[in-house]
Amino acid sequence: MSNTRFLAIVAAAATGVLVGAAMVSTRSLTSAAPPVTIAFLRYLIGVVMLGLPVLLAHRIRFAGKDAAAIAALGVLQFAVLIVLLNIALGSLSAATCALIFSTMPLVTLCLAVGLRQERFSMARLAGVSLAVAGVAVLLQATLKQDGSGSSDMTAMAALIGATLIGAICSMLYRPYVQRYAALPVSALAMLAAVLFLACLCVATGQPLAPSLNAVQWGHIGFIGLASGVGYFCWLWALSQLDASRVVAFQALGPITAAAIELLLTRAMPSWTQWLSMILVIAGLRLASVTRAKRTA
């Protein structure tokens, strides 16, 4: 394995870990600010962090069509996807939403193979399936505790739509990060999302700057930094690896969140949590060492 490929795998894994850590901080803010406001603030911090290096570096000139496409992908991934998830969470339990959304690596692999962007690999499929199964094991206990019997079709359609958007964006970003590099692409996409979310906050009467205490602002700052670093790592990994392999590492998000909560509560992992971690690590290992050749 080349050094660049190894670093890309590390970057993809770092993204999953940062997503999981941000989950824990975000949960502590749900009662303090509306979801769209939290999303606006986290990505505002992220775009400031990404934008400064871009301004200091040589100016990147995007083709008009490419700039519009990158901006649209940013709005889809950071704004529309979040709105759809919030709609789903309004009727379905958080565990149900997390369980279905965790199938995004499988959806990405199926779409990539179906669109002939990647060749089918049984080993890759087995690895991604193991990682998804690990997340399912982790969330199954929570799902049973929630006891959600809701079958709201609108909420389910929104949840499936969010999953598809995440998978499609993962595939569509690749040519742009290869053409322009990850940093300017990530800054432009996140800037477009921030502008969209600001307009959405104004249109729906949600505050752009909520009243928070120092600890809560600390959480906002952390998830903003995690979003900026994580998004850059994710896009750079996409420029080096197939989309299905990069997205598979998102399975580390729920595992990281569960591990942090165990550390905070000083509790020992249950057998289901151990099984979940083993399945995810084994699946990611299998998906990482197998290479599906890209079709012409």
TAPEGI-V804491 format. One record per backbone hydrogen bond with DSSP energy under -0.5 kcal/mol. NH is the residue of the N-H (numbers start at 1). CO is the residue of the C=O. If there is no record, write none. Layout:
BEGIN
NH:CO ; NH:CO
END
This chain:
BEGIN
6:2 ; 7:3 ; 8:4 ; 9:5 ; 10:6 ; 11:7 ; 12:8 ; 13:9 ; 14:10 ; 15:11 ; 16:12 ; 17:13 ; 18:14 ; 19:15 ; 20:16 ; 21:17 ; 22:18 ; 23:19 ; 24:20 ; 25:21 ; 26:22 ; 27:23 ; 28:24 ; 29:26 ; 30:26 ; 30:27 ; 32:29 ; 33:29 ; 38:34 ; 39:35 ; 40:36 ; 41:37 ; 42:38 ; 43:39 ; 44:40 ; 45:41 ; 46:42 ; 47:43 ; 48:44 ; 49:45 ; 50:46 ; 51:47 ; 52:48 ; 53:49 ; 54:50 ; 55:51 ; 56:52 ; 57:53 ; 61:59 ; 62:60 ; 67:63 ; 68:64 ; 69:65 ; 70:66 ; 71:67 ; 72:68 ; 73:69 ; 74:70 ; 75:71 ; 76:72 ; 77:73 ; 78:74 ; 79:75 ; 80:75 ; 81:76 ; 83:79 ; 84:80 ; 85:81 ; 86:82 ; 87:83 ; 88:84 ; 89:85 ; 90:86 ; 90:87 ; 91:88 ; 92:88 ; 97:93 ; 98:94 ; 99:95 ; 100:96 ; 101:97 ; 102:98 ; 103:100 ; 104:101 ; 105:102 ; 106:103 ; 107:103 ; 108:104 ; 109:105 ; 110:106 ; 111:107 ; 112:108 ; 113:109 ; 114:110 ; 115:111 ; 116:113 ; 117:112 ; 118:112 ; 119:293 ; 125:121 ; 126:122 ; 127:123 ; 128:124 ; 129:125 ; 130:126 ; 131:127 ; 132:128 ; 133:129 ; 134:130 ; 135:131 ; 136:132 ; 137:133 ; 138:134 ; 139:135 ; 140:136 ; 141:137 ; 143:139 ; 144:140 ; 145:141 ; 146:142 ; 147:143 ; 148:143 ; 149:147 ; 156:152 ; 157:153 ; 158:154 ; 159:155 ; 160:156 ; 161:157 ; 162:158 ; 163:159 ; 164:160 ; 165:161 ; 166:162 ; 167:163 ; 168:164 ; 169:165 ; 170:166 ; 171:167 ; 172:168 ; 173:169 ; 174:171 ; 176:173 ; 177:173 ; 178:174 ; 179:175 ; 180:176 ; 181:177 ; 185:181 ; 186:182 ; 187:183 ; 188:184 ; 189:185 ; 190:186 ; 191:187 ; 192:188 ; 193:189 ; 194:190 ; 195:191 ; 196:192 ; 197:193 ; 198:194 ; 199:195 ; 200:196 ; 201:197 ; 202:198 ; 203:199 ; 204:200 ; 205:201 ; 205:202 ; 206:201 ; 212:210 ; 217:213 ; 218:214 ; 219:215 ; 220:216 ; 221:217 ; 222:218 ; 223:219 ; 224:220 ; 225:221 ; 226:222 ; 227:223 ; 228:224 ; 229:225 ; 230:226 ; 231:227 ; 232:228 ; 233:229 ; 234:230 ; 235:231 ; 236:232 ; 237:233 ; 238:234 ; 239:235 ; 240:236 ; 240:237 ; 241:237 ; 246:242 ; 247:243 ; 248:244 ; 249:245 ; 249:246 ; 250:247 ; 251:248 ; 252:249 ; 253:250 ; 255:251 ; 256:252 ; 257:253 ; 258:254 ; 259:255 ; 260:256 ; 261:257 ; 262:258 ; 263:259 ; 264:260 ; 265:261 ; 266:262 ; 267:262 ; 274:270 ; 275:271 ; 276:272 ; 277:273 ; 278:274 ; 279:275 ; 280:276 ; 281:277 ; 282:278 ; 283:279 ; 284:280 ; 285:281 ; 286:282 ; 287:283 ; 288:284 ; 289:285 ; 290:286 ; 292:290 ; 293:291
END
